[in-house]
Amino acid sequence: MDSSNRAAGQTIDDGVSAYQATKGAILLDVRTPQEYRDGHIPTSINLPLQNIANIKEVVPNKETPLFVYCKSGMRSEHAASILKQNGYQSVENIGGIMSYHGEIER
C-alpha cells in the first residue's frame, strides 16, 4: 500500500474492502463538507483537501494506514501525494465515490 495511485484494475469497492481488512486504518473523504453531507461511505472521516494540512490533528500517528477518496479520484490523488510528502507512510488513493457500489450514509 505504498502507492498514492490506485493499482491497475482496482476499484473503490476494492479499496473499501482493503480498508475494512486493515487493522487501525482510517477512511478519509477529502471532498467538501457539503459533498460529505450529501452522502459518504460509512465510517469515513471528512477532511477536505483544502484543509489537508490539518491531518496531524485528525491522525497524529504517521504510520496509520490511510485510504483516501473523493468524488472522482482527482482530489484524493492530490491529497495522497501531500500526505506522503508530510511523512505518512501508508497512504492509498482508492478513487472516487461516483464509482462506489456499497452503502452510502447521509
Secondary structure in CASP SS format (residue, H / E / C, confidence):
PFRMAT SS
TARGET T0000
AUTHOR 0000-0000-0000
METHOD secondary structure of the structure
MODEL  1
M C 1.00
D C 1.00
S C 1.00
S C 1.00
N C 1.00
R C 1.00
A C 1.00
A C 1.00
G C 1.00
Q C 1.00
T C 1.00
I H 1.00
D H 1.00
D H 1.00
G H 1.00
V H 1.00
S H 1.00
A H 1.00
Y H 1.00
Q H 1.00
A H 1.00
T C 1.00
K C 1.00
G C 1.00
A C 1.00
I E 1.00
L E 1.00
L E 1.00
D E 1.00
V C 1.00
R C 1.00
T C 1.00
P H 1.00
Q H 1.00
E H 1.00
Y H 1.00
R H 1.00
D H 1.00
G C 1.00
H E 1.00
I C 1.00
P C 1.00
T C 1.00
S C 1.00
I E 1.00
N E 1.00
L C 1.00
P C 1.00
L H 1.00
Q H 1.00
N H 1.00
I H 1.00
A H 1.00
N H 1.00
I H 1.00
K H 1.00
E H 1.00
V H 1.00
V C 1.00
P C 1.00
N C 1.00
K C 1.00
E C 1.00
T C 1.00
P C 1.00
L E 1.00
F E 1.00
V E 1.00
Y E 1.00
C E 1.00
K C 1.00
S C 1.00
G C 1.00
M H 1.00
R H 1.00
S H 1.00
E H 1.00
H H 1.00
A H 1.00
A H 1.00
S H 1.00
I H 1.00
L H 1.00
K H 1.00
Q H 1.00
N C 1.00
G C 1.00
Y C 1.00
Q C 1.00
S C 1.00
V E 1.00
E E 1.00
N E 1.00
I E 1.00
G E 1.00
G E 1.00
I H 1.00
M H 1.00
S H 1.00
Y C 1.00
H C 1.00
G C 1.00
E C 1.00
I C 1.00
E E 1.00
R C 1.00
END
